[in-house]
Amino acid sequence: MPLPETEKQLPNNKRELLTGKNYEMYNLDLMRKVFPRIINEYEGLYQRKQRKPQFRDIIALYFYLLSYVDGRHTWENGEASVRFGASFPSKSKICAELGIAEARIKPLVEILWTNGLLLDVKDHWEGTKRSKWYFVSFCPHVTEDGYIVNADGEVVTPDLSLYQ
């Protein structure tokens, strides 16, 4: 059902979390339930290893990508924006601003994706220049035990092999 002309279209049920102008709210269950569950699962895989890979950067990366989501539904010429709902900072920008090594970005993105925090990751080409578009989930629905419920009402169960 199309939205009335007076309502602005927003990506990924963002309307449930949006308040005010240029002020975004996130689902508090992400920090209370989802990220602790993910970190506990990860810790269980690396129980007795002295040199565990740094994993908590998934939190910073998720909120960083979330803060760069393109919320413009249409271009100035009236056409639908192909990057609506996408976040597309370069790897070098992510590295510089978060202090995450470039080699760690892909594994962290895979963990966000397998847990339902990213809906999709697409390669985008402009001529010979490739970039990544990250489609971030605003996660309006979270189970009591810290799992994301997707748009189809299904609980997203992560592939723990991607944690390694």
Order of alpha helices (4+ residues) and beta strands (2+ residues): alpha-alpha-beta-alpha-alpha-beta-beta
